[in-house]
Amino acid sequence: MRVALLAGTYCKGMGYLENMLPKYLARLGVETHIVATDLPPYYWLRDFPETYGNFVSQSHPGTVENPDGYTLHIVGHKKIAGYARMVGVGDKLSSIRPDIVQASVCIGWIALDAALYKGAIGYKLFTGNHYHASVFPLATQPAPWWSSQRLHCMLTRTLPGRLVGLVTEKCYAIAPDCADVAIRFSHGNGGADERHYSVWKSTAEAGTFDLCVVLHGLGPGSRWAARCAVGDPVEISRCRALPIALDRSAKAHLFFGDETSIASAEALIRALPPEAAVLACFEVASMDHRWPEPEVARPEKVRWMDRAGRPGSALVSWLARQSLPSANSTTAYVTGEAWLCAMVHAHLVRDRGFRAGAVRAMPYWKTRPRSP
């Protein structure tokens, strides 16, 4: 099997995907090629000369090397519509004749060129997405379809993404929210009224399920929930981005988050066997927002914190005073506001000895300053 990986940049001696993936594919006996432009990583940053300019090495078009068992091909680039496009990538792929091409992106010139040459060369195309919702404003701040942001997204992401998607075997996203961004804004229509909610309870026999929606009045989902009535039509589909999965090999389970975390955490707690050790703590705007004990699966295991200051501050302060189960046999599930997730994750890994993989975090939303 012959595999070609397409990357916008390449830097020697780093631990990036374009360094490590070809290295370990080669170790598995796969003939691996990586084709990259002569641009250095982070070349688009305004302060690149001061930050990375003296750190990363400059590659030269026409370079062919063999680091770590694979073949590196450097091609030139040109700017089209403000974005870098590989020069001669079609000829390069024709000379390599790969069985599989993996592009690190699902939009842009690299993905479009990979899709363009697929038919003539005959390889299978795979793509990827590394854009988290936290760095993609439209994922958390929807805009009407006629807004400049939405129209720009449609022209530069949705339309090219759909074209690439027609000939793509699979798009690999590095996280569930990255999958969501790829689906909604690269391969889907990104409708502003689409919202994702965790199922709190479900009854297969009756064909019903319960959702819990936090009413904050800041978005279409909150406004819909506040005014919806019996008989209103709703289109429902299963989210194609996987939620946080329950780690059934763990002996103890910790659940941390805010108001938006409770329903999904409760669903996971109900799925645990009775003997499983559980501890949960949720940071809420006020103690009036606590759930009634009859609605909670294990009320004696749930703690409530009054939010004070920035999201996550009160929760981390409480965590620092707690004696937690052994980090070697415990999995933590952290959801809710993005900064809260980051603070709790950092505390558990840095201060409490948890492995990064044992802390399963998924931001649901992000605090943004309100317009005056």
PyMOL commands that set and color helices and strands:
alter all, ss='L'
color gray80, all
select helices_A, chain A and resi 17-27+48-51+67-69+89-96+108-121+133-135+137-140+148-165+176-186+220-227+259-271+287-289+293-295+299-301+313-320+327-329+338-351+356-358
alter helices_A, ss='H'
color red, helices_A
select strands_A, chain A and resi 2-7+31-37+64-65+71-75+77-80+83-86+100-103+124-129+168-173+199-203+208-211+252-258+277-284+302-306+330-337+359-365
alter strands_A, ss='S'
color yellow, strands_A
deselect
rebuild
show_as cartoon
